Amino acid sequence: MSSKEKRFTIGVLVSGIMDEVTKCVCNGVLQKAKQADVNVVIFPGKYLERDLSDNRELMYEYQHNTIFSYATKENVDALIIMAGSIGCFTSKKVMKHFLKQYQGIPCILVAEKIKGYVSVGFDNYQGIKEGLEHLIEKAGCQKFGMIGGNSENTDSCERKRAFVETLEKHGIEVTDKMYVEGDSSRRCVEAYRKLLDDNPDIEAIFCVNDETALGLYEEMQRRGIHPGRDVCILGYDDTIMAAKMEPALSSVRADSRKLGEEAMRMAIQILQGETVESCVIPTRFIKRGSICRTREEERRSNRAKDFNVSFKDIFYRYCHEEMREQMEKLRASYWKLMESLSVKGDGEDNLEAYMEIMQCLDEFINAGGVEYADMDNLLNNFEEIYKELGEKGQSDGEKFQLRNLFSIIYKKLFVP
């Protein structure tokens, strides 16, 4: 049977199957395996040289690693090894020794780079750069800190380098006290304490992964420090947990499922005799509540709240279930009109802005803006907007244009 006809069996070595990143990688592997019609065997061990001597419940977890010895040439054709997590507590020297037992078996490393092996990992620069630049340019942060991971782990090193280089490019000096090495888990309490104690005026913290950020949240809570309000927090991985944290964690989206898919594709190609090179999966910044709002974001949020309140005041008689679909269309057209007037108030004073307001006004009227409105409340709302815009220090010419604009609006709204 030729290599292209054989049904391959590919083993996957992971550090347990409970954490979200590992589950996502395995899901990607299984999905790709199903498409390619290959067998998959998952070997769920733990971590190399993780010191848990102070934890009675976990101090013998190293015994799980015995399962790694069952991956042999007799039962697998290739191996996908989550080396970045299995070896996140040890050195590259120990990891290289660990890999020697698989000589003769094609291996793909996940989230770790070791000479002599092909690997798949994340772009540990772009997403971090985007997040840090948002903190610097939009949130106005200047005093940073980072909680990293094992200094011999590829991802940890690259993420630290992205942190240092991005800050230095923006003229922010990186000092020793700004960086503390953790262990990529929520248990590195000493790292949290040291960073916070050494940097009492810190404004933003980048965590090497979301798990680390979760533990940081807990330490901040003990100290009465509020993420997003007192200190901005940026994680990495964008796990489901990140979106569920309170406040939701801003993170670098690194799709672990794609790591699994790509690793499986590479393993199959190797077994089919094709040449394979290491590859990198792109990442991007996702902003959530753990990064404070910029002034513009705060203003937009307040606008949305004001629009919602005024809409309910104007259309209170018709906001019921029977007219839900029609009210949603009317609400959308109302918000669009209010936003176009707000932009006008922000200094947009040209024909294009005027035409945009007129178009929004027509959409609002066609959606039932006059037919369903409490006209007294609608008139009061526009008078308040007119007064607000008129108080923004415009020139006589601009005030004249504003009067003309609202004169046209009133005619369209109130003249039969």
FIVOLO-250703 format. One line per field, with one value per residue (C-alpha): residue in three letters; z, x, y. Coordinates in Angstrom, 3 decimals. Layout:
res: c(ALA; ...);
zz: c(Z; ...);
xx: c(X; ...);
yy: c(Y; ...);
END
This chain:
res: c(MET; SER; SER; LYS; GLU; LYS; ARG; PHE; THR; ILE; GLY; VAL; LEU; VAL; SER; GLY; ILE; MET; ASP; GLU; VAL; THR; LYS; CYS; VAL; CYS; ASN; GLY; VAL; LEU; GLN; LYS; ALA; LYS; GLN; ALA; ASP; VAL; ASN; VAL; VAL; ILE; PHE; PRO; GLY; LYS; TYR; LEU; GLU; ARG; ASP; LEU; SER; ASP; ASN; ARG; GLU; LEU; MET; TYR; GLU; TYR; GLN; HIS; ASN; THR; ILE; PHE; SER; TYR; ALA; THR; LYS; GLU; ASN; VAL; ASP; ALA; LEU; ILE; ILE; MET; ALA; GLY; SER; ILE; GLY; CYS; PHE; THR; SER; LYS; LYS; VAL; MET; LYS; HIS; PHE; LEU; LYS; GLN; TYR; GLN; GLY; ILE; PRO; CYS; ILE; LEU; VAL; ALA; GLU; LYS; ILE; LYS; GLY; TYR; VAL; SER; VAL; GLY; PHE; ASP; ASN; TYR; GLN; GLY; ILE; LYS; GLU; GLY; LEU; GLU; HIS; LEU; ILE; GLU; LYS; ALA; GLY; CYS; GLN; LYS; PHE; GLY; MET; ILE; GLY; GLY; ASN; SER; GLU; ASN; THR; ASP; SER; CYS; GLU; ARG; LYS; ARG; ALA; PHE; VAL; GLU; THR; LEU; GLU; LYS; HIS; GLY; ILE; GLU; VAL; THR; ASP; LYS; MET; TYR; VAL; GLU; GLY; ASP; SER; SER; ARG; ARG; CYS; VAL; GLU; ALA; TYR; ARG; LYS; LEU; LEU; ASP; ASP; ASN; PRO; ASP; ILE; GLU; ALA; ILE; PHE; CYS; VAL; ASN; ASP; GLU; THR; ALA; LEU; GLY; LEU; TYR; GLU; GLU; MET; GLN; ARG; ARG; GLY; ILE; HIS; PRO; GLY; ARG; ASP; VAL; CYS; ILE; LEU; GLY; TYR; ASP; ASP; THR; ILE; MET; ALA; ALA; LYS; MET; GLU; PRO; ALA; LEU; SER; SER; VAL; ARG; ALA; ASP; SER; ARG; LYS; LEU; GLY; GLU; GLU; ALA; MET; ARG; MET; ALA; ILE; GLN; ILE; LEU; GLN; GLY; GLU; THR; VAL; GLU; SER; CYS; VAL; ILE; PRO; THR; ARG; PHE; ILE; LYS; ARG; GLY; SER; ILE; CYS; ARG; THR; ARG; GLU; GLU; GLU; ARG; ARG; SER; ASN; ARG; ALA; LYS; ASP; PHE; ASN; VAL; SER; PHE; LYS; ASP; ILE; PHE; TYR; ARG; TYR; CYS; HIS; GLU; GLU; MET; ARG; GLU; GLN; MET; GLU; LYS; LEU; ARG; ALA; SER; TYR; TRP; LYS; LEU; MET; GLU; SER; LEU; SER; VAL; LYS; GLY; ASP; GLY; GLU; ASP; ASN; LEU; GLU; ALA; TYR; MET; GLU; ILE; MET; GLN; CYS; LEU; ASP; GLU; PHE; ILE; ASN; ALA; GLY; GLY; VAL; GLU; TYR; ALA; ASP; MET; ASP; ASN; LEU; LEU; ASN; ASN; PHE; GLU; GLU; ILE; TYR; LYS; GLU; LEU; GLY; GLU; LYS; GLY; GLN; SER; ASP; GLY; GLU; LYS; PHE; GLN; LEU; ARG; ASN; LEU; PHE; SER; ILE; ILE; TYR; LYS; LYS; LEU; PHE; VAL; PRO);
zz: c(0.000; -0.981; 1.501; -0.245; 0.171; 3.767; 6.540; 8.803; 12.592; 14.101; 17.802; 19.712; 22.892; 25.163; 28.744; 29.819; 28.101; 30.533; 29.618; 26.851; 24.618; 24.545; 23.847; 20.942; 19.468; 19.749; 18.126; 15.204; 14.910; 14.954; 12.422; 9.956; 10.610; 9.795; 6.511; 5.626; 6.849; 9.305; 12.781; 15.835; 19.222; 21.968; 24.756; 27.712; 29.979; 32.056; 32.303; 32.459; 35.697; 37.150; 40.838; 42.832; 46.017; 48.025; 46.632; 48.132; 45.605; 42.544; 43.698; 41.929; 38.616; 36.929; 36.933; 34.129; 31.871; 31.711; 28.981; 26.650; 26.467; 24.726; 21.576; 19.528; 15.903; 16.292; 16.938; 15.348; 11.974; 13.102; 16.224; 16.925; 20.159; 22.164; 23.244; 24.262; 27.030; 27.951; 28.418; 29.729; 33.152; 31.966; 29.814; 26.111; 27.068; 28.935; 26.105; 23.529; 25.663; 25.917; 22.127; 21.544; 22.485; 19.285; 16.866; 13.644; 14.017; 12.065; 14.656; 14.427; 17.405; 18.489; 20.074; 20.457; 18.218; 18.541; 15.985; 13.802; 14.108; 12.047; 14.097; 13.992; 16.285; 16.615; 15.404; 18.809; 17.598; 15.576; 17.971; 20.971; 19.084; 18.227; 21.845; 23.322; 20.755; 21.622; 25.282; 24.447; 21.735; 22.655; 26.404; 27.124; 29.198; 29.826; 32.853; 31.907; 33.392; 32.113; 33.735; 31.523; 31.393; 31.377; 29.949; 27.846; 26.287; 22.704; 23.084; 26.384; 24.926; 21.759; 23.673; 26.006; 23.020; 21.402; 24.670; 24.989; 21.326; 21.036; 24.135; 23.116; 19.637; 21.371; 23.553; 26.746; 28.608; 29.788; 33.178; 35.096; 37.579; 34.743; 33.981; 36.286; 35.225; 36.086; 35.208; 32.688; 35.257; 37.653; 40.541; 40.162; 43.049; 43.965; 40.459; 40.748; 44.134; 43.064; 39.959; 41.833; 44.831; 42.691; 40.423; 42.618; 39.853; 37.087; 34.418; 32.201; 32.511; 29.703; 30.734; 28.786; 28.550; 29.714; 32.512; 34.026; 33.696; 35.575; 38.561; 38.345; 38.527; 41.763; 43.320; 42.229; 43.789; 47.093; 46.938; 45.908; 42.468; 39.614; 36.194; 33.415; 35.764; 37.873; 35.750; 32.160; 31.557; 28.267; 27.968; 25.234; 23.628; 23.739; 25.344; 26.101; 29.708; 28.698; 27.509; 30.701; 33.149; 34.966; 33.398; 30.137; 29.361; 26.403; 24.731; 21.663; 19.612; 18.847; 17.378; 18.918; 16.725; 13.707; 15.362; 15.470; 11.910; 10.563; 12.567; 11.244; 7.674; 8.037; 9.560; 6.682; 4.105; 5.683; 5.618; 1.961; 1.230; 0.813; 2.098; 4.979; 6.540; 9.866; 9.744; 11.791; 12.517; 12.545; 15.635; 16.329; 19.244; 20.771; 23.034; 25.947; 29.337; 30.942; 28.967; 29.956; 27.406; 25.487; 25.726; 22.298; 23.278; 26.517; 24.606; 22.140; 24.992; 26.658; 23.344; 22.975; 26.476; 25.804; 22.466; 24.091; 26.850; 24.461; 22.086; 24.890; 25.915; 22.379; 21.342; 24.701; 23.478; 20.772; 22.370; 22.782; 21.378; 18.529; 16.901; 17.800; 14.228; 13.203; 16.382; 15.779; 12.298; 13.741; 16.548; 14.033; 11.898; 14.998; 16.274; 12.818; 12.690; 16.194; 15.419; 12.197; 14.174; 16.804; 14.117; 12.848; 16.363; 16.399; 13.703; 10.490; 8.570; 4.874; 2.189; 2.663; 6.372; 5.548; 2.921; 5.390; 7.948; 5.353; 4.219; 7.815; 8.472; 5.462; 6.622; 10.095; 8.752; 6.344; 9.236; 11.099; 13.038; 12.884; 12.745; 16.033; 17.994; 21.012; 19.187; 22.301; 23.418; 19.888; 19.627; 23.070; 22.049; 18.928; 20.849; 23.359; 20.542; 18.917; 22.217; 22.826; 19.372; 19.671; 22.871; 21.274; 20.506; 16.789; 14.703; 13.640; 10.215; 11.719; 14.018; 11.023; 9.179; 12.278; 12.448; 8.778; 9.269; 12.133; 10.325; 7.512; 10.010; 11.750; 8.437; 7.418; 10.797; 11.722; 8.561; 6.887);
xx: c(0.000; 1.445; 1.789; -1.051; -3.396; -2.524; -4.811; -2.419; -2.523; -1.290; -0.608; -1.127; 0.874; -0.799; -0.477; -3.921; -7.235; -8.938; -7.580; -9.291; -6.254; -5.510; -9.146; -9.195; -5.985; -7.401; -10.668; -8.696; -6.696; -9.826; -11.665; -8.775; -8.291; -11.939; -11.604; -8.405; -9.678; -6.851; -6.832; -5.990; -4.712; -4.462; -1.916; -2.957; 0.076; 0.986; 4.014; 7.744; 9.487; 6.561; 7.281; 4.151; 5.853; 3.803; 0.486; -0.676; -3.456; -1.213; 2.289; 2.173; 0.785; 4.133; 3.060; 0.647; 3.668; 4.129; 1.498; 3.932; 6.033; 3.155; 3.646; 5.971; 6.740; 4.628; 1.379; 1.706; 2.953; 3.569; 3.293; 1.869; 3.497; 2.185; 5.733; 4.952; 2.624; 4.246; 7.572; 6.371; 7.980; 11.284; 14.303; 14.894; 17.653; 15.175; 12.639; 15.213; 16.011; 12.284; 11.928; 14.810; 12.572; 10.608; 13.531; 12.362; 8.821; 7.943; 7.130; 5.330; 5.859; 3.056; 3.884; 7.587; 10.627; 13.484; 16.234; 15.743; 11.939; 9.185; 6.677; 3.467; 2.918; 1.380; 2.609; 3.653; 4.228; 1.396; -1.535; 0.539; 1.764; -1.843; -2.952; -0.051; -0.383; -4.069; -3.109; -0.510; -2.280; -5.954; -6.033; -3.056; -1.102; 2.605; 3.420; 3.455; 4.223; 4.296; 3.868; 5.683; 6.293; 9.213; 12.265; 13.140; 9.698; 9.475; 6.091; 7.066; 10.306; 8.686; 5.855; 8.317; 10.306; 7.139; 6.328; 9.807; 10.198; 6.738; 7.177; 10.668; 9.432; 6.991; 9.669; 8.802; 11.846; 11.554; 13.167; 13.784; 10.979; 8.439; 8.818; 8.196; 8.505; 5.532; 4.667; 1.836; -0.758; -3.117; -1.027; 1.950; 0.783; 4.293; 4.738; 1.486; 2.471; 5.964; 4.791; 2.079; 4.310; 7.231; 5.001; 2.375; 1.552; 1.213; -1.403; -1.414; -0.296; 0.271; -0.069; 1.633; -1.708; -5.331; -4.751; -2.154; -4.551; -7.232; -4.917; -3.947; -7.627; -7.908; -4.883; -6.171; -9.546; -7.847; -6.202; -9.318; -7.877; -10.412; -9.287; -10.204; -10.878; -7.713; -5.340; -5.793; -5.170; -4.252; -4.140; -3.193; -5.103; -8.623; -10.092; -13.808; -12.882; -11.553; -14.969; -16.622; -14.296; -15.563; -14.797; -14.328; -10.626; -9.061; -6.830; -4.826; -6.927; -4.814; -7.022; -5.725; -8.042; -6.055; -2.863; -4.373; -5.659; -2.329; -0.317; -2.453; -2.134; 1.652; 1.832; -0.157; 1.983; 5.161; 3.721; 2.863; 6.473; 6.046; 8.451; 7.037; 8.283; 7.399; 4.502; 3.012; -0.686; -1.672; -3.119; -5.104; -6.079; -9.572; -10.650; -13.012; -13.805; -10.397; -9.053; -10.573; -12.603; -11.073; -12.783; -14.344; -15.607; -17.020; -18.758; -20.257; -21.448; -23.126; -24.701; -26.146; -27.614; -29.129; -30.555; -32.141; -33.764; -35.129; -36.454; -38.442; -39.824; -40.934; -42.353; -43.462; -47.010; -45.837; -42.899; -44.769; -44.509; -47.006; -44.923; -41.459; -40.183; -41.470; -40.113; -36.659; -36.562; -37.731; -35.157; -32.362; -33.388; -33.719; -30.243; -28.789; -30.364; -29.186; -25.651; -25.525; -26.533; -23.884; -21.216; -22.408; -21.839; -18.310; -17.276; -18.360; -19.640; -19.886; -22.380; -21.733; -22.632; -25.773; -26.889; -26.270; -28.562; -31.293; -31.097; -31.296; -34.228; -36.136; -35.457; -36.713; -39.945; -40.519; -40.056; -42.950; -41.014; -43.870; -46.749; -45.915; -44.195; -45.342; -44.848; -44.286; -41.455; -40.040; -40.045; -38.431; -35.734; -34.802; -34.845; -32.384; -30.103; -30.301; -29.413; -26.508; -25.041; -25.507; -23.429; -20.291; -18.645; -19.391; -18.884; -21.801; -21.760; -21.899; -24.771; -26.649; -26.188; -27.360; -30.567; -31.237; -30.609; -33.083; -35.588; -35.605; -35.818; -38.833; -40.611; -40.104; -41.254; -44.120; -45.506; -48.159);
yy: c(0.000; 3.392; 6.267; 8.081; 5.087; 4.232; 5.430; 7.280; 7.368; 10.617; 11.030; 14.272; 14.910; 17.460; 18.709; 17.515; 18.092; 20.467; 23.904; 25.808; 26.310; 22.571; 21.741; 24.190; 22.759; 19.234; 20.319; 21.752; 18.530; 16.361; 18.504; 18.365; 14.634; 13.984; 15.829; 13.952; 10.563; 9.830; 8.317; 10.426; 9.266; 11.909; 11.334; 13.564; 13.898; 16.949; 19.265; 18.597; 19.596; 21.518; 22.048; 21.289; 20.123; 22.616; 21.355; 18.058; 17.606; 18.035; 17.129; 13.738; 14.966; 14.226; 10.579; 11.432; 11.915; 8.138; 8.168; 9.965; 6.782; 4.984; 7.056; 4.839; 4.017; 0.890; 2.779; 6.244; 7.455; 11.047; 13.186; 16.606; 17.764; 20.732; 21.456; 25.031; 23.872; 20.533; 22.312; 25.660; 25.047; 23.617; 24.489; 23.926; 21.487; 19.281; 19.635; 18.529; 15.484; 14.720; 14.835; 12.389; 9.467; 10.111; 9.842; 8.270; 9.639; 12.809; 15.497; 18.834; 21.140; 23.453; 26.849; 26.127; 26.508; 24.017; 23.607; 20.554; 20.474; 22.078; 24.028; 26.013; 28.975; 32.396; 35.749; 37.039; 40.575; 42.107; 41.590; 42.685; 45.757; 46.703; 46.322; 48.281; 51.068; 51.383; 51.725; 54.367; 56.364; 55.990; 55.324; 57.610; 55.064; 55.703; 53.533; 49.869; 46.491; 42.922; 39.526; 37.040; 33.309; 30.896; 32.687; 29.619; 29.283; 30.581; 32.282; 33.905; 35.273; 36.588; 38.246; 39.930; 41.165; 42.555; 44.354; 45.893; 46.875; 48.435; 50.581; 51.679; 52.654; 54.996; 56.541; 54.645; 53.366; 49.757; 49.158; 45.936; 46.593; 46.755; 43.043; 40.077; 36.448; 34.253; 30.670; 31.253; 30.179; 31.939; 30.601; 32.988; 35.178; 36.321; 37.748; 39.722; 41.082; 42.073; 43.933; 45.835; 46.580; 47.799; 49.916; 51.656; 54.155; 51.549; 52.330; 49.233; 45.595; 43.097; 39.445; 36.676; 34.826; 35.051; 32.535; 34.849; 37.782; 35.846; 35.415; 39.085; 40.048; 38.070; 39.800; 43.211; 42.419; 41.627; 45.055; 46.960; 47.785; 47.781; 46.444; 48.837; 51.708; 51.914; 49.815; 48.629; 44.898; 43.182; 39.385; 36.952; 34.027; 35.521; 32.427; 32.096; 32.820; 36.249; 37.431; 36.117; 37.868; 40.959; 43.301; 41.387; 41.015; 42.794; 40.235; 39.275; 36.883; 33.832; 31.096; 27.867; 25.829; 26.997; 25.757; 22.273; 22.418; 23.615; 21.095; 18.234; 19.503; 19.662; 16.164; 14.673; 16.442; 15.064; 11.537; 11.985; 12.805; 16.549; 19.189; 21.220; 24.444; 26.038; 28.499; 31.338; 32.042; 35.755; 37.453; 40.628; 42.852; 42.600; 45.474; 44.934; 46.431; 45.815; 48.786; 52.113; 53.976; 56.827; 60.189; 59.616; 56.147; 57.543; 60.310; 57.822; 55.625; 58.587; 59.549; 56.050; 56.207; 59.636; 58.480; 55.447; 57.501; 60.123; 57.448; 55.838; 59.252; 60.074; 56.673; 55.282; 54.596; 52.201; 50.327; 47.039; 43.525; 43.888; 46.630; 45.309; 44.981; 48.405; 50.021; 48.515; 50.059; 53.363; 53.155; 52.523; 55.497; 57.716; 56.798; 57.392; 60.846; 61.737; 60.547; 62.609; 65.715; 64.934; 64.694; 68.063; 69.378; 67.932; 70.391; 68.710; 71.690; 70.927; 69.995; 66.290; 66.490; 68.493; 65.954; 63.120; 64.790; 65.330; 61.714; 60.477; 62.785; 61.398; 57.824; 58.707; 60.232; 57.306; 54.849; 56.526; 59.133; 61.642; 59.191; 57.442; 60.211; 62.138; 65.440; 67.542; 65.280; 65.132; 68.927; 69.283; 66.789; 68.767; 72.037; 70.544; 69.413; 72.837; 74.509; 72.096; 72.663; 76.411; 76.481; 75.046; 78.378; 78.597; 81.702; 83.919; 82.271; 78.796; 79.793; 81.163; 77.862; 75.990; 78.053; 77.367; 73.636; 73.346; 75.524; 72.963; 70.083; 71.659; 72.230; 68.611; 67.334; 69.633; 71.243; 69.037);
END
